[in-house]
Amino acid sequence: MHKLMGAVPVSAAALALTAGLGAASPNGGASGTWTVQPGGSIKATASNPTLKDAVTGTTLTCKTLTASGRAKPGSGLSGTGIASITSVTFTTCTGPAGLTFNVTPGHLPWKLNAKSYDAATGVTKGTITGAHGALSGPGCSAVVDGTSATADNGTIGGTYTNSSHELRTLTMGGNLHIYRVSGCFGLIRDGDAATLKGTASVTPGQTITSP
């Protein structure tokens, strides 16, 4: 059963996913300078991802996040949409007082975008875009998105590391907000900024580079 943390992601977080982040490379960016190997179908799994209302401080934690999608293979690729997330599942998500929530991810697929690459560390910096989700639980429902409840433009910042094949979402570089809050006991509030934080292992491991 989908649970609360899926409301964002990460999505990611999914999570989800495989366009990473890090220090800038002179040639890194959305232009056709990216190489991905091997590409193809991917899966990402994370333990204990968290969604936080940045204003009230309320944190919701899930036991697992599982996401699947596809990475574009080859070279000369644009960093925009270098990979996509086609499904996201969160399980056993709880908040304060043990409250549990169901979540319905929306606006799939979400895009993964590579922005810059640090050859010294093998880390790519980028974003997950298009994230949207609806959550519901006992006495509480809400929507997580970007600039409005129906914008379907939620953005999550993150990094992807070639050596560990890990996608890590960050508290910076995103625009997630909570909307259409009904009930929720003041734990989350309409219009509050939100962050999604977690680390997902990507299989098969991808190598993302930019000269």
Secondary structure, 3 states (H helix, E strand, C coil): CCCHHHHCCCCCCCCCCCCCECCCCCCCCCCEEEEEECCEEEEEEEECCEEEECCCCCEEEEEEEEEEEEECCEEEEECCCCEEEEEEEEEEEECHHHCECEEEEECCCEEEEEEEEECCCCEEEEEEEEEEEEEEECCEEEEEECCCCCCCCEEEEEEEECCCCEEEECCCCCCCEEEEEEEHHHCCCCCCEEEEEEEEEEECCCEEECC
